[in-house]
Amino acid sequence: MAGPEVAGPTRREQILGEAARLFARHGFHGVSIADLGAAVGVSGPALYRHFPGKEALLSELLVGISRRLLDGGRARVHHDDPHAALAALVDFHVEFATREPELIVVQDRDLANLPEQARRTVRRLQRTYVELWVDVLRRTRPGLAPAEARTVAHGVFGLLNSTPYAPRAAPPGDRGPDARAAVLRRMALAALAAAPA
């Protein structure tokens, strides 16, 4: 008996995935509509049926990932034990950083290319995501000032979001992405444990 069919990505999702890959590799200005169309097997002008232009595509990528991070973070902080909530946030962010490194690169390099309204939306969503971490950190350490908790959260993000800049070739003895994710998780939890009491 066959199992349930798993739906593949929609054309729109394919375009977004290829856009993330191409923007990460070549930068927003280094990718044309024709490049994007060729990557998904359609003519460049056919992309306009899905997105009005490259800026709209970039906006959907960066606003979309900011919303996904915030929604995912909110889903993980409802623990009676704040330490469990913090570990769940770390696991969630490690998974994002190791599975979607292209979006980190695009965010770092091309946020300034967003239209003003989309850029403000991304910044607002990011601040709210940081505040989730701040709240959980302060529940684990009630004496931690909000400014210190933000510094700690940003430090952990810096550690985890450095993954796209690691060497592409696997070093000898590398046991794969799951092992690398486990190392990142241990490092993030150690950094959080070293936060001021």
KAURUR-V144837 format. One record per pair of residues at least 4 apart in sequence whose C-alpha atoms are under 8 Angstrom apart, sorted by the first residue. I is the first residue (numbers start at 1). J is the second residue. Records with the same first field share a line. If there is no record, write none. Layout:
I = J + J
This chain:
9 = 13 + 14
10 = 14
11 = 15
12 = 16 + 50
13 = 17
14 = 18 + 40
15 = 19 + 36 + 40
16 = 20 + 57 + 61
17 = 21
18 = 22 + 36 + 39 + 40
19 = 23 + 36 + 57 + 58
20 = 24 + 61 + 102 + 103 + 106
21 = 25 + 102
22 = 26 + 27 + 31 + 36
23 = 27 + 28 + 30 + 31 + 102 + 106
24 = 28 + 102 + 103 + 105 + 106
26 = 30 + 31
27 = 31 + 106 + 109 + 110
28 = 106 + 110 + 113
31 = 35 + 36
32 = 36
33 = 37 + 44 + 45 + 47 + 53 + 54
34 = 38 + 43 + 44 + 45
35 = 39 + 44
36 = 40 + 44 + 47
37 = 41 + 42 + 43 + 44 + 45 + 46 + 47
38 = 42 + 43 + 44
42 = 46 + 47
43 = 47
44 = 48
45 = 49
46 = 50
47 = 51 + 52
48 = 52 + 53
51 = 56 + 57
52 = 56 + 57
53 = 57
54 = 58
55 = 59 + 113 + 114 + 115
56 = 60
57 = 61
58 = 62 + 114
59 = 63 + 64 + 114 + 115 + 118 + 119
60 = 64
61 = 65 + 103
62 = 66 + 103 + 107 + 111 + 122
63 = 67 + 118 + 121 + 122
64 = 68
65 = 69 + 103
66 = 70 + 122 + 125 + 126
67 = 71 + 125
68 = 72
69 = 73 + 93 + 129
70 = 74 + 125 + 126 + 128 + 129
71 = 75
72 = 76 + 92
73 = 77 + 89 + 92 + 129 + 132
74 = 78 + 132
76 = 85 + 88 + 89
77 = 82 + 85 + 86 + 88 + 89 + 132 + 136
78 = 85
79 = 84 + 85
81 = 85
82 = 86 + 136 + 137 + 139 + 140
83 = 87 + 136 + 140
84 = 88
85 = 89 + 136
86 = 90 + 133 + 136 + 137
87 = 91 + 189
88 = 92
89 = 93 + 133
90 = 94 + 185 + 188 + 189
91 = 95 + 185
92 = 96
93 = 97 + 160
94 = 98 + 160 + 181 + 184 + 185
95 = 99 + 181
96 = 100 + 101
97 = 101 + 104 + 160 + 161 + 163 + 164
98 = 163 + 164 + 177 + 181
100 = 104
101 = 105 + 161 + 163 + 164
102 = 106 + 164
103 = 107
104 = 108 + 161 + 164
105 = 109 + 164
106 = 110 + 111
107 = 111
110 = 114
111 = 119
112 = 119
114 = 118 + 119
115 = 119
116 = 120
117 = 121
118 = 122
119 = 123
120 = 124
121 = 125
122 = 126
123 = 127
124 = 128
125 = 129
126 = 130
127 = 131
128 = 132
129 = 133
130 = 134 + 150 + 153 + 154
131 = 135 + 150
132 = 136
133 = 137 + 149 + 150 + 153
134 = 138 + 146 + 149 + 150 + 153
135 = 139
136 = 140
137 = 141 + 144 + 149
138 = 142 + 143 + 144 + 145 + 146 + 149
141 = 197
142 = 197
143 = 197
144 = 148 + 149 + 196 + 197
145 = 149
146 = 150
147 = 151
148 = 152 + 196
149 = 153
150 = 154
151 = 155
152 = 156 + 192 + 195
153 = 157
154 = 158
155 = 159
156 = 160 + 188 + 191 + 192
157 = 161
158 = 162
159 = 163 + 184 + 188
160 = 184 + 188
162 = 166
170 = 174 + 176
174 = 179
175 = 179 + 180
176 = 180
177 = 181
178 = 182
179 = 183
180 = 184
181 = 185
182 = 186
183 = 187
184 = 188
185 = 189
186 = 190
187 = 191
188 = 192
189 = 193
190 = 194
191 = 195
